[in-house]
Amino acid sequence: MIRDIKKNDCFYEGILYCPMFGKDIKISYEETVDKSYAEKCAEHLTNLNDDFIDKICKRISDYHQFMLKEWCDEFVKEINEKVPVDISGRDILNYVKNPTLNIFPPKEGIGYSIEGLCEWEPEHGIDIIIRDDRLLYVGQAECLGSWADDDEYEVMF
């Protein structure tokens, strides 16, 4: 499932086809993570059901709309030239650039994050954090990983 694996510093990096994004994405995991666990996380991501993917897309859209309200008018105009203001559904996934599946040493169950770039938050990008069958967080990257305490995954929108 994970292919073209290479070791860089303290991480392994590879490629994974992700049906949710409809393309290959990068995968990164620490050298202390067993490859079989990384494969389990990759399999989990590639087998998300439609309802779960729709929930992710809804939360990404909420994040997009929230950030449009936070920025000044001039910056919002610039964002709207790149991302349609009324974008919704799975089309929002086309505006998450360079998604990367990040896997950290496991605790209990399956946990991972997907980080990427987005026009509506160019400094902090986007994090999508999943633990087992729970969508824990969608918002700006906070470096939380998938094993933080549940109360740390709060968002403002």
N, C-alpha and C positions, 0 to 999 in steps of 0.2 A: 504494500500500500504506500509506504513512504519510500521514495526513491532518491537517487543521487545524493546520498548522505555523505557529508564531509565534516571533519572536525575543525573548528575554529576556536582558538583559545580554550575557553572552558565550556563551549557549547558544541553540539552537533547541529548541523543545518541540513535540510533536505527539501524535497518538493512533494506535494500531495495534491491530487485532484480533489477539489471541494465542490460537490454538487450545488450547495447553497449559493456559491459565488459563480458557478458555471465555468470555472477555470482552475488552473494550477495555482496553488498558493505556497508560500514559503512556510516551513515548519522549523522551529528552533527548540531544542531541549538541552538542559544542563547535562554535563558528562556523568553526574551522579544518578541520572534517570535511566533506568533499564530500558533498552530498546523495545522490549515486549510491552511495557507500560505505555511508551510513546505510541506504539501501534494501536493499543486499546483506545487511547484518546483520539487518535486519527480516525479509527473506525466509528467511534461515538459521534464525532463531528460529521462524518460523511453519511451517517444514517439518521440524522435528526428528522423527525416527522414534520409534515407540512404545518401543523398547528404551532409547533415550537418555532419553526422558521418564521412564520407569520408574526409571532409574538416578538421575536428579535427585530423584525422589520418595523413593527409598530413602535418599539422602544427607540430604534434609530431615528425614525421620523419625529418622535417626540423630542429627542435630543436636538435634531436639526431645527425644529420650530422654536424650541427654547432659546437656542443660541441666536437665532434671527432677532429675537426680542431683546437680547442682551447687547448686541453690537450697535454702533452708531449707524445712522442712515447711509453714510457714504460706503462703509464696509459692507452693509447689507446689500446695497446695490451691486457691489462687486461680486458678492457671493451668488446673488440671484442670476448673474450673467453666466455662472458656471453650474449652478444647481437650481433646477426649477423650484420655485417657492412652494408649489402645490404637489411636489413629488410625494408619492405614497406607495404602499404595498411593497412588493419585492423590487420594484425599480430603484428604490433607495440604495440597494446593494451595489448598484453600478457606480455609486459615488463614494464608496469606501475603497480607497486606493491602497495598493500594496498590503493586503491582509496577510498577517502572519499568525500562525498557530503557535502559541508559546506554552510549553509544558514544563512545570516545575516538579521537584521531587514530591511523590505522592504521600498522602496521609491515608484517609479512608475513601474508597470509591474512585471515581474519575473526576478530574478537575483540570481545567485549562482556560486560557484566555485567547482571544483573537484581537490583535491590535492592528490598527491601520491609520491611514491619513484621511482627513476629510476637510473639505473647503470651509465648512462652517465653524471649525475650531482648528485653524492651521498650526497653532503652537502646541496643543496637547493631543490632537488627534482623537481617536476613538478606541475604547476598550469594550469588548464583549466578554463577560466572564460567566462561565458555566461550570457548575458542579453537579455531577450526576444528571438528573433530569430537571434541574432548577436553573433558571436564568437569574443569576445573582445581580448582574450589573450591566448597564449599557450607559456610557457617558465618556467624558474626557478621561484620558489615561491618567491613572493615579498610582500606578505601580503596585496594585493590591495583590495581584496574583489570584489564584483560585482557592487559597486556604486561609484567608483572613477571617476574622470573626464576622458573623453575619451583619452586625450593626455598622460595620465599616463600609458596606456597599450602598449606603444611602445616596440618593440623587436629589437634585433640587427641582426636578420637573416630574 
